[in-house]
Amino acid sequence: MGGITGLLILIIIVLIFTGTHKLPKIGEGLGRTIRNFKRSLSEPDEVDITPRTQDKNGKDGPPKP
């Protein structure tokens, strides 16, 4: 069982368990997830290289300008 037959059976099972009124929300969530994943792959990682200062308690504070 593969290909289009398996996909149709899977869609029918999902429709039975979730109902048709939840299907748009599932599609929206899946689309948002894929969009965020693609965005994270294409954007370079941002690195904060500003030095941190320590207060008198030894905790890091905000960087001084």
C-alpha positions in Angstrom: 0.0 0.0 0.0 1.9 3.0 -1.2 1.6 6.0 -3.4 -1.7 7.7 -3.8 -3.8 4.9 -2.3 -2.0 5.2 1.0 -2.2 8.9 1.0 -5.9 8.8 0.4 -6.5 6.4 3.3 -4.4 8.5 5.6 -6.4 11.6 4.7 -9.7 9.8 5.3 -8.4 8.6 8.7 -7.4 12.1 9.7 -10.8 13.5 8.6 -12.6 10.8 10.7 -10.6 11.6 13.9 -10.3 15.4 13.6 -13.5 16.3 11.8 -13.7 18.7 8.9 -14.1 21.8 11.0 -10.5 21.4 12.4 -8.9 20.8 9.0 -8.2 24.5 8.2 -6.5 25.0 11.5 -4.3 21.9 10.9 -3.4 23.2 7.5 -2.6 26.7 8.8 -0.4 25.3 11.5 1.4 23.0 9.1 2.0 25.9 6.7 3.3 28.2 9.4 5.6 25.5 10.6 7.0 24.9 7.1 7.4 28.7 6.5 9.3 29.1 9.8 11.5 26.2 9.0 12.4 27.6 5.6 13.0 31.0 7.1 15.4 29.6 9.7 17.4 27.8 7.0 17.8 30.9 4.8 18.6 33.5 7.5 22.1 33.7 8.9 22.5 33.2 12.6 22.8 36.5 14.5 25.7 36.5 17.0 25.8 39.2 19.8 29.5 40.1 20.2 29.1 43.0 22.6 31.0 42.5 25.8 28.9 42.1 28.9 29.7 43.9 32.2 29.4 42.4 35.6 27.8 44.2 38.5 29.2 44.0 42.1 27.2 40.8 42.7 29.0 39.0 39.9 25.9 38.9 37.7 26.0 39.9 34.0 24.3 43.2 33.4 23.3 44.9 30.1 26.2 45.9 27.9 27.5 49.5 28.4 27.4 51.6 25.2 
